[in-house]
Amino acid sequence: MPILPSLYHSSDVIDLCAGSAFKYGPTSPPSIADFSSSSLTIVMVHWTDNVHRIWWKEASIYHIYPASFKDSNGDGIGDIPGIVSKLDYIKSLGVDLVWICPCYKSPKVDMGYDVSDYRAIDEQYGTMKDVEHLLEGLHSRGMKLVMDMVANHTSDQHEWFKSALASRDSPYRDYYIWKKPKVGENGEKLPPNNWLSLFSGSVWKYDEKSDEFYFHLFATEQPDLNWENPKVRQEIYDIMRFWITKGVDGFRMDAINFISKDPAFPDAPITVPSSKYQHAAMFYSMGPRLHDYVAEIGKILKEYNAFSVGEMAYLYDPTEIIKIVSFDRNELNMVFQFELIDIDRGPFHKYSPKKWTPREFKDIANKWQVFMQENDGWNALFLENHDWGRSVSRFLSDTHELRKIGAKMLATFIGLQSGTLFLYQGQELGLANMPKSWSIEKYKDLETINYYKQLLHDKVSQETLNTAMGEIQKKARDHARLPFQWDSSDFAGFSSIQPWMDINEDYKEWNAAVQVDDPSSVFSYWRSIFDLRRTYKDVLVYGKFELVDPTNEKICAYRRVFGCEAALVVTSFSDSVVTWTLPQELLRPGKIVLSNYGDVKGLQTEMVVRPYEAFLYILSS
Ligand code: NOJ
């Protein structure tokens, strides 16, 4: 027996593979056979017995922001035919699904997240025929289409809201949330409570005609739907069926955990005494009927075997999230929870600063990895989307000579964890945030602008303004919305005219054309990650996740294990060399199959890990 009993305790669970032993924690999967030695119970464990295999766990997703991906008609704004023209590029990465942000008819106060007609395509993005072409193009290449479903709110230009606003007797009045004013000491009409909108100011807007306020978590032009009203729910379900019938393969459910609010709408506790309005997510991020509603959505999705991922901001409690993603609850396949992405968010606002360490970064990743595998849930893996700055700029540095190495390190860190992997357009090229020299006038997004205007309105000190600008330079949504950098021609090959947002200054060096055929590029590295997830599907998709050397402050290493297969992922978050003593039990024969420096030969007891180094080692079984 190749085990030294002294290394183990009688409560340990041990897997014997290829003559070596892996020791698991106390919450390992059930045993299939017991062997006894004099002092120790050895349990042969096969993680393989514990997994639910299903297509959406094996899939990877490319996320597109239509306005910034590719302009086909020379108006400076990306569109659906532009996406269609780049399907071979997307396919060549090796992804399985494409998620596009909303392109329904919309006044675009919030870039399409304010829908005025869910069954029509905004003319800026194209036509219904173009969507049909997109579907054909994707399906013929073996890929699927995921649409964004904005179900928490509509545009104030939606016919439902126009009618609701026009008369209290409208059949659509109760599609939205209305409340009587509070009356102030001097008889003034005050908002019904003190909740802060996610886009600054109050969540309530006064309607003089009816002497009532309506509720909007986001912009005033985005009134929240009243999900308590069964007719509203039915409308949304009908819209989902409409798109599924058209051929769409699933949905990303926008702000879906906000659909049930505390019906009492109580005042939020005062956390920022200087502010009139207070952060109130505790009253709307997991309301009392959330699971009832999401279960109804899940039923429809299940009927069509459709893909689903729910956006769930301000919800960090795993016990709530597992109710949504636990395999047999059939609510949603997976959710975007933002604990990792929020790592540098201070206590008050997205733009309040917070320092973080690599140790915290990996602890958060570990928390969700372990929690999901122990509770039969599933993670959505992402480091970027259209609402945040670029990962290489936020978490490392885009001015560093190691930007390319760093972008690949982050790809390794996120790309080999357990979960469905999402890649945001341009991340595959290591694209960066706007240059710091660009002033606030270059920023176009309402979240950024409203926040900055509020600071000016509050006449904050120059120091506060500088701090805020520093945070905007890291986290603003605008960074991810800069036009895609296709090549080094004028306007980066994105458009034939000056686009709606300026092109990043680095486009001549950082673009798709220079990377696609370069085997050492960030693009090729991402392609390898998708490829490896297919080649080593058992271990990289379904394998158990386990941190290695968990207390190390600079190295984030983890092991994936599936039956007798195992993989070791090593990433360094340090911009200088780190000497790392490898845990003894990892020194097993195997091969390096991915390395961001490209020249790692194998494992040694003392590894000299270079700045932002990353590699994947497959252990022989
Ligand atoms: C989340 C979306 O990702 C964001 O872009 C949008 O502004 C809000 N939901 C409101 O729909």
Boltz pocket constraint, residues with backbone or C-beta under 6 A from the ligand:
constraints:
  - pocket:
      binder: B
      contacts: [[A, 110], [A, 113], [A, 114], [A, 150], [A, 218], [A, 254], [A, 255], [A, 311], [A, 386], [A, 387]]
      max_distance: 6.0
